[in-house]
Amino acid sequence: MSPEDRRPNFKRLAFQDIKSVFLNDDEFGEYHTLNGKRMLCTVDANEVEARGKKQFEHSRIDGIFEDNMILYVARKDFGQQPAHGRQLDFDGEKFIVTDSRDEGGMYSITIQRFRS
């Protein structure tokens, strides 16, 4: 029996909702390629500001733009939790992981890139 199967009822049900609700491609989920592997994830560019991450304030340098987003992806699809500072390829574009959290079977991975 996997660790997820031994969780209390509510947690087990929430874990089951990862694919059926949160990452359902008819609901919130979208297919993207992460580090060369196509998988369902949910992308949120607004949550970074809502979490109050001061380090993500927009750059004041002319011609430099900052892209920040949070990816929600199933732990079992993604694999090992990415470390802070690790490079992540998101749909062929290079980003840096600035935060990553394991939220009960899902990772929330905050990524950032600068472009001109």
PyMOL commands that place a pseudoatom at each C-alpha (Angstrom):
pseudoatom trace, name=CA, resn=MET, resi=1, chain=A, elem=C, hetatm=0, pos=[0.000, 0.000, 0.000]
pseudoatom trace, name=CA, resn=SER, resi=2, chain=A, elem=C, hetatm=0, pos=[1.425, 3.403, -0.966]
pseudoatom trace, name=CA, resn=PRO, resi=3, chain=A, elem=C, hetatm=0, pos=[1.783, 6.227, 1.603]
pseudoatom trace, name=CA, resn=GLU, resi=4, chain=A, elem=C, hetatm=0, pos=[-1.098, 8.037, -0.102]
pseudoatom trace, name=CA, resn=ASP, resi=5, chain=A, elem=C, hetatm=0, pos=[-3.412, 5.035, 0.482]
pseudoatom trace, name=CA, resn=ARG, resi=6, chain=A, elem=C, hetatm=0, pos=[-2.729, 5.119, 4.241]
pseudoatom trace, name=CA, resn=ARG, resi=7, chain=A, elem=C, hetatm=0, pos=[-3.771, 8.755, 4.692]
pseudoatom trace, name=CA, resn=PRO, resi=8, chain=A, elem=C, hetatm=0, pos=[-6.941, 9.706, 6.584]
pseudoatom trace, name=CA, resn=ASN, resi=9, chain=A, elem=C, hetatm=0, pos=[-10.087, 9.923, 4.442]
pseudoatom trace, name=CA, resn=PHE, resi=10, chain=A, elem=C, hetatm=0, pos=[-10.016, 13.675, 3.736]
pseudoatom trace, name=CA, resn=LYS, resi=11, chain=A, elem=C, hetatm=0, pos=[-6.365, 13.657, 2.751]
pseudoatom trace, name=CA, resn=ARG, resi=12, chain=A, elem=C, hetatm=0, pos=[-6.846, 10.559, 0.613]
pseudoatom trace, name=CA, resn=LEU, resi=13, chain=A, elem=C, hetatm=0, pos=[-9.794, 12.192, -1.154]
pseudoatom trace, name=CA, resn=ALA, resi=14, chain=A, elem=C, hetatm=0, pos=[-7.830, 15.411, -1.698]
pseudoatom trace, name=CA, resn=PHE, resi=15, chain=A, elem=C, hetatm=0, pos=[-4.936, 13.373, -3.109]
pseudoatom trace, name=CA, resn=GLN, resi=16, chain=A, elem=C, hetatm=0, pos=[-7.339, 11.664, -5.522]
pseudoatom trace, name=CA, resn=ASP, resi=17, chain=A, elem=C, hetatm=0, pos=[-8.647, 15.090, -6.603]
pseudoatom trace, name=CA, resn=ILE, resi=18, chain=A, elem=C, hetatm=0, pos=[-5.217, 16.037, -7.957]
pseudoatom trace, name=CA, resn=LYS, resi=19, chain=A, elem=C, hetatm=0, pos=[-5.936, 14.399, -11.309]
pseudoatom trace, name=CA, resn=SER, resi=20, chain=A, elem=C, hetatm=0, pos=[-9.723, 14.478, -11.307]
pseudoatom trace, name=CA, resn=VAL, resi=21, chain=A, elem=C, hetatm=0, pos=[-10.090, 18.182, -10.433]
pseudoatom trace, name=CA, resn=PHE, resi=22, chain=A, elem=C, hetatm=0, pos=[-6.937, 20.287, -10.090]
pseudoatom trace, name=CA, resn=LEU, resi=23, chain=A, elem=C, hetatm=0, pos=[-5.080, 18.855, -13.078]
pseudoatom trace, name=CA, resn=ASN, resi=24, chain=A, elem=C, hetatm=0, pos=[-8.094, 17.780, -15.118]
pseudoatom trace, name=CA, resn=ASP, resi=25, chain=A, elem=C, hetatm=0, pos=[-7.610, 19.114, -18.655]
pseudoatom trace, name=CA, resn=ASP, resi=26, chain=A, elem=C, hetatm=0, pos=[-11.363, 19.810, -18.818]
pseudoatom trace, name=CA, resn=GLU, resi=27, chain=A, elem=C, hetatm=0, pos=[-11.081, 22.003, -15.715]
pseudoatom trace, name=CA, resn=PHE, resi=28, chain=A, elem=C, hetatm=0, pos=[-7.846, 23.751, -14.649]
pseudoatom trace, name=CA, resn=GLY, resi=29, chain=A, elem=C, hetatm=0, pos=[-5.141, 21.562, -16.158]
pseudoatom trace, name=CA, resn=GLU, resi=30, chain=A, elem=C, hetatm=0, pos=[-3.198, 22.262, -19.337]
pseudoatom trace, name=CA, resn=TYR, resi=31, chain=A, elem=C, hetatm=0, pos=[-0.575, 20.197, -21.087]
pseudoatom trace, name=CA, resn=HIS, resi=32, chain=A, elem=C, hetatm=0, pos=[2.921, 21.686, -21.026]
pseudoatom trace, name=CA, resn=THR, resi=33, chain=A, elem=C, hetatm=0, pos=[6.402, 20.328, -21.523]
pseudoatom trace, name=CA, resn=LEU, resi=34, chain=A, elem=C, hetatm=0, pos=[8.540, 20.441, -18.374]
pseudoatom trace, name=CA, resn=ASN, resi=35, chain=A, elem=C, hetatm=0, pos=[12.169, 19.419, -18.766]
pseudoatom trace, name=CA, resn=GLY, resi=36, chain=A, elem=C, hetatm=0, pos=[11.307, 17.580, -21.979]
pseudoatom trace, name=CA, resn=LYS, resi=37, chain=A, elem=C, hetatm=0, pos=[8.355, 15.649, -20.534]
pseudoatom trace, name=CA, resn=ARG, resi=38, chain=A, elem=C, hetatm=0, pos=[4.768, 16.484, -21.502]
pseudoatom trace, name=CA, resn=MET, resi=39, chain=A, elem=C, hetatm=0, pos=[2.468, 16.557, -18.469]
pseudoatom trace, name=CA, resn=LEU, resi=40, chain=A, elem=C, hetatm=0, pos=[-0.660, 18.138, -17.090]
pseudoatom trace, name=CA, resn=CYS, resi=41, chain=A, elem=C, hetatm=0, pos=[-0.128, 21.168, -14.913]
pseudoatom trace, name=CA, resn=THR, resi=42, chain=A, elem=C, hetatm=0, pos=[-1.914, 24.312, -13.840]
pseudoatom trace, name=CA, resn=VAL, resi=43, chain=A, elem=C, hetatm=0, pos=[-0.149, 27.616, -14.496]
pseudoatom trace, name=CA, resn=ASP, resi=44, chain=A, elem=C, hetatm=0, pos=[-0.850, 30.676, -12.342]
pseudoatom trace, name=CA, resn=ALA, resi=45, chain=A, elem=C, hetatm=0, pos=[0.902, 33.959, -13.105]
pseudoatom trace, name=CA, resn=ASN, resi=46, chain=A, elem=C, hetatm=0, pos=[-1.203, 35.934, -10.589]
pseudoatom trace, name=CA, resn=GLU, resi=47, chain=A, elem=C, hetatm=0, pos=[-0.571, 33.826, -7.474]
pseudoatom trace, name=CA, resn=VAL, resi=48, chain=A, elem=C, hetatm=0, pos=[3.039, 35.045, -7.219]
pseudoatom trace, name=CA, resn=GLU, resi=49, chain=A, elem=C, hetatm=0, pos=[1.815, 38.533, -6.369]
pseudoatom trace, name=CA, resn=ALA, resi=50, chain=A, elem=C, hetatm=0, pos=[-0.930, 37.191, -4.107]
pseudoatom trace, name=CA, resn=ARG, resi=51, chain=A, elem=C, hetatm=0, pos=[1.671, 35.312, -2.050]
pseudoatom trace, name=CA, resn=GLY, resi=52, chain=A, elem=C, hetatm=0, pos=[3.440, 38.614, -1.455]
pseudoatom trace, name=CA, resn=LYS, resi=53, chain=A, elem=C, hetatm=0, pos=[6.800, 37.583, -2.859]
pseudoatom trace, name=CA, resn=LYS, resi=54, chain=A, elem=C, hetatm=0, pos=[8.813, 40.789, -2.660]
pseudoatom trace, name=CA, resn=GLN, resi=55, chain=A, elem=C, hetatm=0, pos=[11.651, 39.305, -4.688]
pseudoatom trace, name=CA, resn=PHE, resi=56, chain=A, elem=C, hetatm=0, pos=[9.359, 39.209, -7.723]
pseudoatom trace, name=CA, resn=GLU, resi=57, chain=A, elem=C, hetatm=0, pos=[8.848, 42.941, -8.073]
pseudoatom trace, name=CA, resn=HIS, resi=58, chain=A, elem=C, hetatm=0, pos=[9.208, 43.975, -11.683]
pseudoatom trace, name=CA, resn=SER, resi=59, chain=A, elem=C, hetatm=0, pos=[12.601, 45.150, -12.798]
pseudoatom trace, name=CA, resn=ARG, resi=60, chain=A, elem=C, hetatm=0, pos=[13.025, 48.885, -13.345]
pseudoatom trace, name=CA, resn=ILE, resi=61, chain=A, elem=C, hetatm=0, pos=[15.745, 48.433, -15.964]
pseudoatom trace, name=CA, resn=ASP, resi=62, chain=A, elem=C, hetatm=0, pos=[14.566, 49.645, -19.368]
pseudoatom trace, name=CA, resn=GLY, resi=63, chain=A, elem=C, hetatm=0, pos=[14.111, 46.841, -21.861]
pseudoatom trace, name=CA, resn=ILE, resi=64, chain=A, elem=C, hetatm=0, pos=[14.293, 44.022, -19.282]
pseudoatom trace, name=CA, resn=PHE, resi=65, chain=A, elem=C, hetatm=0, pos=[11.111, 42.156, -18.465]
pseudoatom trace, name=CA, resn=GLU, resi=66, chain=A, elem=C, hetatm=0, pos=[10.532, 39.630, -15.724]
pseudoatom trace, name=CA, resn=ASP, resi=67, chain=A, elem=C, hetatm=0, pos=[8.226, 36.634, -16.102]
pseudoatom trace, name=CA, resn=ASN, resi=68, chain=A, elem=C, hetatm=0, pos=[7.084, 34.862, -12.933]
pseudoatom trace, name=CA, resn=MET, resi=69, chain=A, elem=C, hetatm=0, pos=[4.587, 32.074, -12.540]
pseudoatom trace, name=CA, resn=ILE, resi=70, chain=A, elem=C, hetatm=0, pos=[3.651, 29.192, -10.314]
pseudoatom trace, name=CA, resn=LEU, resi=71, chain=A, elem=C, hetatm=0, pos=[3.221, 25.736, -11.788]
pseudoatom trace, name=CA, resn=TYR, resi=72, chain=A, elem=C, hetatm=0, pos=[1.117, 23.138, -10.027]
pseudoatom trace, name=CA, resn=VAL, resi=73, chain=A, elem=C, hetatm=0, pos=[2.039, 19.621, -11.076]
pseudoatom trace, name=CA, resn=ALA, resi=74, chain=A, elem=C, hetatm=0, pos=[1.487, 16.124, -9.689]
pseudoatom trace, name=CA, resn=ARG, resi=75, chain=A, elem=C, hetatm=0, pos=[4.501, 14.905, -7.716]
pseudoatom trace, name=CA, resn=LYS, resi=76, chain=A, elem=C, hetatm=0, pos=[4.310, 11.466, -9.344]
pseudoatom trace, name=CA, resn=ASP, resi=77, chain=A, elem=C, hetatm=0, pos=[4.359, 13.004, -12.848]
pseudoatom trace, name=CA, resn=PHE, resi=78, chain=A, elem=C, hetatm=0, pos=[7.187, 15.459, -12.209]
pseudoatom trace, name=CA, resn=GLY, resi=79, chain=A, elem=C, hetatm=0, pos=[9.512, 13.293, -10.145]
pseudoatom trace, name=CA, resn=GLN, resi=80, chain=A, elem=C, hetatm=0, pos=[11.974, 14.648, -7.589]
pseudoatom trace, name=CA, resn=GLN, resi=81, chain=A, elem=C, hetatm=0, pos=[11.052, 18.030, -6.127]
pseudoatom trace, name=CA, resn=PRO, resi=82, chain=A, elem=C, hetatm=0, pos=[13.127, 20.717, -7.855]
pseudoatom trace, name=CA, resn=ALA, resi=83, chain=A, elem=C, hetatm=0, pos=[15.608, 22.652, -5.740]
pseudoatom trace, name=CA, resn=HIS, resi=84, chain=A, elem=C, hetatm=0, pos=[15.785, 26.435, -5.470]
pseudoatom trace, name=CA, resn=GLY, resi=85, chain=A, elem=C, hetatm=0, pos=[18.091, 27.786, -8.187]
pseudoatom trace, name=CA, resn=ARG, resi=86, chain=A, elem=C, hetatm=0, pos=[17.629, 24.821, -10.507]
pseudoatom trace, name=CA, resn=GLN, resi=87, chain=A, elem=C, hetatm=0, pos=[16.985, 25.541, -14.176]
pseudoatom trace, name=CA, resn=LEU, resi=88, chain=A, elem=C, hetatm=0, pos=[13.639, 24.336, -15.503]
pseudoatom trace, name=CA, resn=ASP, resi=89, chain=A, elem=C, hetatm=0, pos=[12.667, 24.100, -19.154]
pseudoatom trace, name=CA, resn=PHE, resi=90, chain=A, elem=C, hetatm=0, pos=[9.026, 25.181, -19.552]
pseudoatom trace, name=CA, resn=ASP, resi=91, chain=A, elem=C, hetatm=0, pos=[7.739, 24.693, -23.107]
pseudoatom trace, name=CA, resn=GLY, resi=92, chain=A, elem=C, hetatm=0, pos=[11.218, 25.224, -24.531]
pseudoatom trace, name=CA, resn=GLU, resi=93, chain=A, elem=C, hetatm=0, pos=[11.955, 28.363, -22.472]
pseudoatom trace, name=CA, resn=LYS, resi=94, chain=A, elem=C, hetatm=0, pos=[14.550, 28.415, -19.666]
pseudoatom trace, name=CA, resn=PHE, resi=95, chain=A, elem=C, hetatm=0, pos=[13.390, 29.482, -16.205]
pseudoatom trace, name=CA, resn=ILE, resi=96, chain=A, elem=C, hetatm=0, pos=[14.947, 29.366, -12.733]
pseudoatom trace, name=CA, resn=VAL, resi=97, chain=A, elem=C, hetatm=0, pos=[13.143, 27.717, -9.798]
pseudoatom trace, name=CA, resn=THR, resi=98, chain=A, elem=C, hetatm=0, pos=[12.768, 30.327, -7.054]
pseudoatom trace, name=CA, resn=ASP, resi=99, chain=A, elem=C, hetatm=0, pos=[10.550, 28.273, -4.745]
pseudoatom trace, name=CA, resn=SER, resi=100, chain=A, elem=C, hetatm=0, pos=[9.123, 24.777, -4.626]
pseudoatom trace, name=CA, resn=ARG, resi=101, chain=A, elem=C, hetatm=0, pos=[6.702, 23.233, -2.149]
pseudoatom trace, name=CA, resn=ASP, resi=102, chain=A, elem=C, hetatm=0, pos=[5.223, 19.785, -1.780]
pseudoatom trace, name=CA, resn=GLU, resi=103, chain=A, elem=C, hetatm=0, pos=[1.542, 20.365, -1.109]
pseudoatom trace, name=CA, resn=GLY, resi=104, chain=A, elem=C, hetatm=0, pos=[0.276, 16.867, -0.419]
pseudoatom trace, name=CA, resn=GLY, resi=105, chain=A, elem=C, hetatm=0, pos=[0.965, 15.106, -3.694]
pseudoatom trace, name=CA, resn=MET, resi=106, chain=A, elem=C, hetatm=0, pos=[1.295, 18.233, -5.803]
pseudoatom trace, name=CA, resn=TYR, resi=107, chain=A, elem=C, hetatm=0, pos=[4.251, 20.521, -6.214]
pseudoatom trace, name=CA, resn=SER, resi=108, chain=A, elem=C, hetatm=0, pos=[3.822, 24.251, -6.445]
pseudoatom trace, name=CA, resn=ILE, resi=109, chain=A, elem=C, hetatm=0, pos=[6.916, 25.397, -8.321]
pseudoatom trace, name=CA, resn=THR, resi=110, chain=A, elem=C, hetatm=0, pos=[7.609, 29.109, -8.656]
pseudoatom trace, name=CA, resn=ILE, resi=111, chain=A, elem=C, hetatm=0, pos=[9.697, 29.934, -11.708]
pseudoatom trace, name=CA, resn=GLN, resi=112, chain=A, elem=C, hetatm=0, pos=[11.241, 33.150, -13.002]
pseudoatom trace, name=CA, resn=ARG, resi=113, chain=A, elem=C, hetatm=0, pos=[13.054, 34.409, -16.066]
pseudoatom trace, name=CA, resn=PHE, resi=114, chain=A, elem=C, hetatm=0, pos=[14.314, 37.704, -17.372]
pseudoatom trace, name=CA, resn=ARG, resi=115, chain=A, elem=C, hetatm=0, pos=[14.035, 38.639, -21.024]
pseudoatom trace, name=CA, resn=SER, resi=116, chain=A, elem=C, hetatm=0, pos=[14.632, 41.689, -23.158]
for i in range(1, 116): cmd.bond("trace and resi %d" % i, "trace and resi %d" % (i + 1))
show_as sticks, trace
zoom trace
